[in-house]
Amino acid sequence: MNGVRGGRRQEAIRENVEKLTGQRGNGLDRAVTVRELQALGLATVFRTHDGKVVPKPIPPVGSGDDNVERPSLPQDFKAVGGFGAILLEWKNPGYIGHAHTEIWRHDEDTLSEATKIATTPATVFSDIVSPGSTYFYWIRHVNVNDIAGPYNGTNGIEVSTSQDISEIIDEIGEQMENSQLIQALQEDVDGAHEKFDDMWAVKAQADDIQAGIGILANADGVSQVAIAASQVFVFDPNDANQGLAPLLAIDQGNVIIPKALVETATIQILNAQHIVADEVRASISITSPTLTSAVINGAEINVGSGGPYNGYHTRITDNGVIYTDYLVASGGRFNNVIIEEDCTVKGTIYANQIIGDVVKPHVYTNGSRRQSQRSAGSVWSNIFSITIPAAPFPRLLIVPEIRFDSGGYGQPYVRYYINNGLVLNEMSRILGSSTASIPIKAYSLPLNTTVTFRMDGYFINFSGSAYLSFPAQSLLFMSFKS
């Protein structure tokens, strides 16, 4: 039933607008926006060259591998900003058939205008940006059938990088140049005087060397404390055990603190001998001659410089593929393994099935005597046939010795066919009811081809009516890789 009212009257138009926006009715006639379809993972959105938004429906699962599941909602999506990079991380998706994760970014919290900046099969990604930047991020998973799942949310994760420390220092320097307190401390002692009732300063001077301390509070809300000195020392005079060890010192432009408790710190360059932390995140890289770890998740590992795999002897990709030019293992299991070249096995091989260089038997059993037509002329008869299944490699077929006899005096002929192609035409004289045979033969079989081997025969009578006879017997054909 259509819930939209027809007509062009103002009342009908107002009613339809209220229904489409959900302000009237039970909500079943409310319009669904493209933004909602995108948030539900039912459609993707892209913009044309003129800025127009175009939705694209997501095809249903089932067009590819039926065992592949629809991508799940991203979990534990987090972001941390450094100076020149932003580190994104999320929980490894647990659905079957995961291919990669898309990363979307925008400088405003608007998903419909966001741009896809990268895809990765890992669970971390580093976005190289400028210091002092702020961005919003979204992610969504994509399976091997190229089906995209829902975004982490309609609202992006906001994250910023720290400002360049040198820029902050320059900014503070400009504030110091404009500070009335700093200007007062820079004056000569003889020329010093109180310019403000709310400023206090004490200065000392010996020749050209000056030192001072001052406090300023302005009505505009600015308060300052300044120390003019080439060295500053803070110590505890009541601690006899420590002597004159500084609690804090400033010397030659360096701040020296023996011990400190800092809740949040922004450090552009950190030189440290020991770092103990619950978590350490690096947005770009970590360089170390020795790395000891219990678990490494979502990493690409390169070992041994100078090898054939991207310049390394062993390489493990972020999707779990291992490349190495030398492997030593004392145990393990292999599934679906292809050995491209020769392999030497010095021990014992136990196998349920081996296909390749080992002979495969094919048995044909003739339960009762079969014979050609009784004729005084050349009448060919099919004696028997056997089908050899196809194999993904060329093979050699061994045809066993085949015995036959006749019911009279004459000339028998025997022909072999492989897929209707004549491969043997042989004549043998049989006197009376004596027997004859065709010796063992070998024929090449093509790869990926099912083969039918067929034996035909006829008998030319010299006296009376005779025939070619194929007695009851079992024949063992054998095929092996060429």
Secondary structure as GFF3:
##gff-version 3
##sequence-region A 1 482
A	DSSP	alpha_helix	10	20	.	.	.	ID=ss1
A	DSSP	alpha_helix	34	39	.	.	.	ID=ss2
A	DSSP	beta_strand	43	47	.	.	.	ID=ss3
A	DSSP	beta_strand	53	57	.	.	.	ID=ss4
A	DSSP	beta_strand	78	81	.	.	.	ID=ss5
A	DSSP	beta_strand	85	89	.	.	.	ID=ss6
A	DSSP	beta_strand	98	106	.	.	.	ID=ss7
A	DSSP	three_ten_helix	111	113	.	.	.	ID=ss8
A	DSSP	beta_strand	115	120	.	.	.	ID=ss9
A	DSSP	beta_strand	124	128	.	.	.	ID=ss10
A	DSSP	beta_strand	134	143	.	.	.	ID=ss11
A	DSSP	beta_strand	157	160	.	.	.	ID=ss12
A	DSSP	alpha_helix	165	177	.	.	.	ID=ss13
A	DSSP	alpha_helix	180	186	.	.	.	ID=ss14
A	DSSP	beta_strand	199	206	.	.	.	ID=ss15
A	DSSP	beta_strand	209	217	.	.	.	ID=ss16
A	DSSP	beta_strand	223	228	.	.	.	ID=ss17
A	DSSP	beta_strand	231	234	.	.	.	ID=ss18
A	DSSP	beta_strand	248	251	.	.	.	ID=ss19
A	DSSP	beta_strand	254	256	.	.	.	ID=ss20
A	DSSP	beta_strand	301	309	.	.	.	ID=ss21
A	DSSP	beta_strand	312	316	.	.	.	ID=ss22
A	DSSP	beta_strand	322	324	.	.	.	ID=ss23
A	DSSP	beta_strand	360	366	.	.	.	ID=ss24
A	DSSP	beta_strand	370	371	.	.	.	ID=ss25
A	DSSP	beta_strand	381	388	.	.	.	ID=ss26
A	DSSP	beta_strand	395	399	.	.	.	ID=ss27
A	DSSP	beta_strand	402	406	.	.	.	ID=ss28
A	DSSP	beta_strand	410	418	.	.	.	ID=ss29
A	DSSP	beta_strand	421	427	.	.	.	ID=ss30
A	DSSP	beta_strand	435	438	.	.	.	ID=ss31
A	DSSP	beta_strand	441	445	.	.	.	ID=ss32
A	DSSP	beta_strand	451	461	.	.	.	ID=ss33
A	DSSP	beta_strand	468	470	.	.	.	ID=ss34
A	DSSP	beta_strand	473	481	.	.	.	ID=ss35
###
